[in-house]
Amino acid sequence: MIQQISDLHIAREDALPTPRALQAELPCSDAQAAFIAGARETVRRILRGEDPRLLVVVGPCSIHEPESAIEYARRLRELAARLDGALFPVMRVYFEKPRTRMGWKGLIYDPGLDGQGDIGEGLRTARRILLECAGLGVPAASEVLDLVTPQYYAELLSWGAVGARTVESPL
């Protein structure tokens, strides 16, 4: 009998959907795509000084409860309507935590907050939240930590960030 010498600590393997499969499962409507394109153009114009508004990225440190995120988006939409002309708010919708130590790595890696690591469900949940934000007319911002996970939802973002802990990665 040959003793197993690799993958000794692997309890299970779960296949992830491809980015294209998840996009087909949870598609972006034409109206949502038009909204996102418009929000990106507004961000571009603000950053170039062509729009006098102040770009503000606001929201929780990270998303861990989808219902609370959607409620926040609704409230931000109402506030944005009152601030039109002065500020352009973009909702911070961060799904991953760039940990340098142990700890919760974010909704994508542990959507149930139970340590099960259902990444497929985490990616689905992230995409659902971003689609809901776009449907509500709320631009979304997120941090890009690697080259893989953004493939599942980057087309739904109005603004992307590379954080301080990520700037030295091969991103």
URRA-V850992 format. One record per backbone hydrogen bond with DSSP energy under -1.0 kcal/mol. CO is the residue of the C=O (numbers start at 1). NH is the residue of the N-H. Records with the same first field share a line. If there is no record, write none. Layout:
CO: NH ; NH
This chain:
7: 10
18: 22
19: 23
20: 24
21: 25
22: 26
29: 33
30: 34
31: 35
32: 36
33: 37
34: 38
35: 39
36: 40
37: 41
38: 42
39: 43
40: 44
41: 45
42: 46
43: 47
44: 48
45: 50 ; 51
46: 49
54: 88
56: 90
58: 92
65: 69
66: 70
67: 71
68: 72
69: 73
70: 74
71: 75
72: 76
73: 77
74: 78
75: 79
76: 80
77: 81
78: 82
79: 83
83: 86 ; 87
86: 54
88: 56
90: 58
91: 141
94: 63
95: 108
97: 99
105: 97
106: 110
110: 113
117: 119
118: 122
119: 123
120: 124
121: 125
122: 126
123: 127
124: 128
125: 129
126: 130
127: 131
128: 132
129: 133
130: 134
131: 135
132: 136
133: 138
139: 91
140: 158 ; 159
141: 93
142: 161
148: 151
149: 152
150: 153 ; 154
153: 156
154: 157
159: 142
161: 144
163: 166 ; 167
166: 169
